[in-house]
């Protein structure tokens, strides 16, 4: 096994983790359950922590896949860019979630506001999660036919 293998295995965890955390977050809001809110914040933190090795194994994976014929920087660059945005977004969500977990007992009103802030940030960050996944899949999965350029946030200046 090499670093590209670890990158591909780990990269699914933050994506799936954030999706489950969002569902748990919504369920917590509907049930008005502090315990479920606490669990959703914990899952956001776990997803953010796992995103660290995912992001930092990306460069090693890039060096390996660039040796494969047909894999160029043109395929890799959009994935790198979106991965950075997703990584930053998930890091912010993770930090805010940690704050929420720490203050939950003492500052109930602020805790409940943090739940809303985190779900909004997660929905915004999910845009970058989808773009990261689609662009990463295009590097080695020719069967993916989604046109990632239809999900542009801003025009590329290539």
Secondary structure by P-SEA (a helix, b strand, c coil): ccaaaaaaaacaaaaaaaaaaaaaaaaaaaaccaaaaaaaaaaaaaaaaaaaaaaaaaaaaaaaaaacccccccccaaaaaaaaaaaaaaaaaaaaaaaaaaaccccaaaaaaaaaaaaaaaaaaaaaaaaaaaaaaaaccccccccccccccccccc
